[in-house]
Amino acid sequence: MASPFLGEMLGTMTLIVLGDGVVAGALLKRSKGEAMGWIGITAGWAFAVLAGVFVANATGSADAHINPAVTLGGAISTGDYTRLAIYLPAQFLGAFLGAVLVWLHYLPHWAETPDKDLKLAVFCTGPAIRNAPANMISEIVGTFFLVLTIAALVATTSGNAGAFPRGVAPYLVAMLVWGIGLSLGGTTGYAINPARDLGPRIAHAVLPIAGKGSSDWGYAPIPVAGPAIGAILAGLFVRLLGI
C-alpha cells in the first residue's frame, strides 16, 4: 500500500496530530499541559516535524515534504513540477484528518474552554498584531528561510565530501523548525506551511466543536499565500545559487 501519496498524507497527518496536539495541550482548560508556554509549543512542533518525516518515509514518500511550501520550493529550484499533483492533495488531506483526530483526542476539553479564540488557535494560526502587510511579510520570511535551509541541508547530505549521514537530516529539519518558531514565530504563529493552516481551519469550520466561534476566514489567505510566496522566492534563490 505504500506510495508517495500515502506517505505525504500520513506524514502530514502525524505532523498535525502532534503539532496541533501540543497547542491543544497548552491552551485548553483542564489539560495537564495547560499554560506550558511558547517554548513547549515550539518544541512540540519540532518533534511533530521529526515524527511526520519518519512516518512519511516509512509509508512511501522518500521526500517526506509534508508541506506544500517545501514541495513548491523544490519544484521551482529544480524545474520538476511532477510531484505537485500528488503531494499537495495528500498534504492538505492529511492536515485535515490530523485536525479531526486532535478534536477527538481532546473531546471533553472543548466544552471546558470558554475562550473561542483559544479553540481556534488549536487548529490554525493567527497574528499577534493584526496587520495584513506585516503578517504576510512574516510568513514570507519564515518560509523563505525554511525552504532555503532545507535546500542547504539536502545539498550537504547528498554525498558531498565531509557530509554528515543522510539519516541525520530529519533531526536537523526539526531543529530548524524549532529555531524558526523561537526566532520568527511570535508574530503570526509561523504557519510556514499552507496545509498546516488551511486543512485544520476547514476542520474547525465543519466539526461540531463545543462552543466554537468564527474560523477567521478573513485572515486565512495570509498563511496560505505567504508561505507560497516565500517558497517561490526561496526556490528561485536556490536555483540562482545552484545549491
N, C-alpha and C positions, 0 to 999 in steps of 0.2 A: 504493500500500500504506500510505501514511502515515495514521495515525489516532491519537486520544488514547491508546488502549490501547497501541499500538506505541511511541508516544513515551515514555510513562511507563515501559514495560518496558525499552526500550533505554537511556533516560536513567539509570534506576536501575542497570541492569547496568553501565553505564560508571562510575557513582559507585563501585560496589563493586570493579570491576576495579582502578581506580586507588587507591581508599581502602584496601581490604584488601591491595592490592598493595604499598603503601608500608609497611604494617605487616609484611608478609612480608619485604620487603627489609631492614627494620630488625632483625627478630628471628631469622630463620632462619640457620643456620650456613652459612658459606662464600658468603653473599651479599656482593657488593661494597658494599652499603649497610648491612651489619651494624653495629649499635650507633650508628646515626645519631642516636638520641635523640628526645625528645619534640617538640622544635622541628621536626625533619624530618617526623615523623609528622603533626603538626597542619598543617603546610604542605601536605603531600601530600593530606590530606583536603580542605583548602580548594580546591586545584586540581582535585581529583576532583569536588567540587560544581560548580565552574565548567564543567568538561567535560561533566558529566551534564546540566546545564541546557541547554547548547548542543545536545547530541545530542537531548534530548527535544523541544526547539523545532523542530529540523530534521526530525524524523520524525513529527510530528503533534500534539504536546502544546503548545499555546500557553501553558498554565500552568506546565509543567515543574516540578511539585511534587517529584517523585522522593522523596517522604517522606510516609507516611500521616499523620504528625502535622500536617504543613502542610496536607494535604487536609482533615483533620478540623477543624483550627482555622479554616480558611477557610469550611467548611460551617457551623460554629457561628456565626461572625461575620456571615455573610450570610443564613443561613437556607435556603441552597440545598444540598441533600444529594444532588443527582443525580450528581455526579462520583464519589461514594464507590464505587458498584458497579463502575465502570470503572477508576478509578485504583488502588484498593487491591490488587486481584488482580494488576494489572500490576506494581506496585511490589514486591510480595513475590516474584513470579516472577522479575523482573529481578534482584533481590538474590540469589536462589538461583543463577541462571545465572552471575552475575558471580563468585560464590564458586567455582563449578566451574572457571571459567576461571583464577582465581588458583591453584587447586590444580594445574591442568595446567601453567601457566607456570613454577611453582616445583617441578615434579615431582621432580627429583633431590635437592632440599634437605630434604625431609621426613625421609628416612632419615638424613640427616647431622645432624639436630637431635634430640638425645636428650630434651630437656625437653618433656613432653606439654602443659604449661600454655602454653608459648610457641606451640606449634602451634595450640592452641585460640584464643589471643589474636589470631591472624591473622584468624580468622573472626568472632569476636564479642567483646563487652565483658565485663569482669569488674571487681569492685571492688578498690580498693587496700586498703581495710579492710572486711571483710565485716560489714556491719551493715544489715540489711534496711530499717529505717525511714529511716536516714540515706541509704542508697543510693537509695531511692525518692524522697526529697526532692531529691537531687542531679539526678536525671533530670527531675523535675517542674520544677525551677527552670531548668535549662538549656533545656528545650524551651519553657517559657513565654517566655523572652526571645528564643528563636529565632523563634517564631511572632509575637510582638508586634513585633519589629523588622522582620520581613519585611512585616507589615501596614503599618508606617510607611513602609517603602521603596516599596511599591506605591502608597501614597497620594501620595507625593511624586513619583512618576514617571507619574502618570495625567493629566497635563495641567494641574496646578496652576500658578499664576503662579510663575515663578522656578525651576521644577522642572528637574532635570538630565535629559538624554536617557534614555529608557526602556532603551536598549541598555546603559546603564551598570549597571543593576540586577543582572545576574548576577555582575559583579565585586564589587559591594557585598555580596551574599549570601555569596560565597566568603570575603570578609574577615570577615563576621560569624561564619561557622562557624570560621574560624581563631581569632578572638577568643574564642569560647566554649570552644574546645579549650584555649587557653592559660590562660584565667581559671578555668574551671569543670570542665575535663575530667579533672583529676588525681584525682578521687575515684572515678569509675566508668568512665572511658574515653569518656564523653559519647556514648552511643548516640544520643540525641535523635531517633531515627528507628526505629520498630519494625521496619520491613522490613530496615534495615541490620543489625540484630542477629539477628532470627529466621530470615530466609532463609539467611544464611551458617551459622547454628548448625545448621539442618537439613542443609545441605550437609556440614558437618563430621561429623554423625551418620551419614550414608549413604555418604559417599565412602570408598574404600579407602586412606585416608591412612596412610602407613607409620608405625608406632609411635605412633598416636594414643591418647589416653586418653578420659576422660569428656567429654561435651558440656555438662556442668554444667547440667542441666535444672532443678535446684533454684533457680538464680539467674535462669533465663530469663524468668520473668514480669515481673521488675522493669524491664528495658529495653524491654518492650512496654507494660506498664501505666503506668509513669512518664511516658514521652513522651505517651501518650494523655491522661492526666490533665492534664499541663502544657498540651497543645494545647487541651483543652476550656476550661480556666481562661483561657488567653490569648484564645481566641475569644470567650468571654463578656465579657472585659475590653475587647476591641476593639469589640465591639458596644455595650457600655455607653458608651464614649467617642465612638463614632460616627466612628472613624478611616476 
